[in-house]
Amino acid sequence: MKKRMAAYCRVSTDQLEQLSSYEAQVAYYTNYIDNHSDYELAGIYADEGISGTNTKKREQFNRMIGDCKAGKIDMIITKSISRFARNTLDTLNYVRKLKELGIGVLFEKENINTLDSKGEVLLTILSSLAQDESRSISENSTWGIRRKFEQGKVILNHKKFLGYDKDEEGNLVINEKQAKIVRRIYKDFLNGKGANRIAKELEEEGVPNWNGTTKWYVSSIRKMLTNEKYKGDAILQKTYTVDFLTKKRVENKGEVPMYYVEESHPAIIDKEMWEAVQLEMKRRKNYVERYGLTKIDYSCKENPFAGKVICGCCGSVFGRKVWNSTDERLRRYIWRCNRKYEVKGKKICDNKHIDDKVLYEAFINTFNMMLENKDYFKQKWKEYLECDDLLKKYKGKQFIKVLEKARPLENFDLALFEKMVEKIIVFENKTIKFSMFDGIDVECKI
């Protein structure tokens, strides 16, 4: 009875010049099996361009093992141990599993049949040599990449990097369609929106991510906002490989050199805007620490004042509460100092509560007052245009444009509020102070 023989072949790299080797192996084993009367072809399994140091990504290899378990294969032939696997543990584990199924592996180059008595001893020795060979290749590859880094040559994976493609020469070029999304994210952040809100709005609008899906993660937005590559620079070797077998990469905390290359590729975000975003992120972090908040971005469309109303008496944050009533029409939201009844049954802060609608009206009145005195405010903001603080400089330009184009408000403008107001300080004497992102405070009576 003929044995069902399968062949496994693999090209170790994905370089174009080695594809011919892949095709040659397929042709060779097809002829080899057809020309042996005691064998019949059970299939050719071939992986191309994938690392042999582990078997996780080798789809054809894994399919072959599955077919062995299903009883479709009696024997496997492959060119050499290094073509089967360069990882000693993987090689021996699979050979032993196959041996338990009564399936042998024939390694041509080493002339080993794993069903022979001598097969496993020789295999252990030769697999170790193959693993050393893999380590040597990995080290040589790492050395070459680091030499390129030292010369300022940038090697980047653009596939998971929104906003860029690579040209025929391997240089990063701007993908304008994606770049518009990147610019929007940076602009939205400087307009007062948080990463949560930005991600949610992108999903609601069905805006595609780098992989074509409309799923956006808050962590991805934050990484984009801190990625120096968007301003045309590149930090090289932020992570490094700690195990050549598992390909595990970890964050570089000084274990290996890092290289900073300026203007290595075209920028999507200008440097001033990028730096302004970093300062805004730092400002928000300091704000959270100062007022004891648990997260950076609270506010949303339904509750724009969350995390922004501060007690003028004790410096704590106000929280929104529901003022219940038997009459549903009288049910409303109020804001009260979170420390007022911090200890049950004992009043700690004497500041009074304030109605939700009063805050909306106060902003409308405050902005209209600023509009009436726009020459005064514009002059203040023009002074920021020459300062070294790039966040103030950005906000100065932004606020001047706002007053030049704005008309008196009749209703609350959420975008305008988020763009301008850092916090609202509520005092006991019925005074509210609006602190703007540029550092200017504007008081109003209620």
ABEGO torsion letter per residue (X at the ends): XBBBBBBBBBBABABAAAAAAAAAAAAAAAAAAAABAABBBAEBBBBBGBBAABAAABAAAAAAAAAAAAGABABBBBABAAAABABAAAAAAAAAAAAAAGBBBBBAAAGBBAABAAAAAAAAAAAAAAAAAAAAAAAAAAAAAAAAAAAGBBBBBAAABBGBBBBAAGBBBBBAAAAAAAAAAAAAAAAGBBAAAAAAAAAAAGBBBAAGBABBBAAAAAAAAABAAAAGBBBBGABBBABAAAGBBBBBAGABBBBBBBGABBBABBAAAAAAAAAAAAAAAAAAAAAGBABABABBAABAABGABBBAAAGBBBBBBBBBBABAAABBBBBBBAAAAABBGBBABABBBBBAAAAAAAAAAAAAAAAAAAAAAAAAAAAAAABABAAAAAAAAAAAAAAAABBBBABBBAAAAAAABABBBBBAAGBBBBBBAAGBBBBBBX
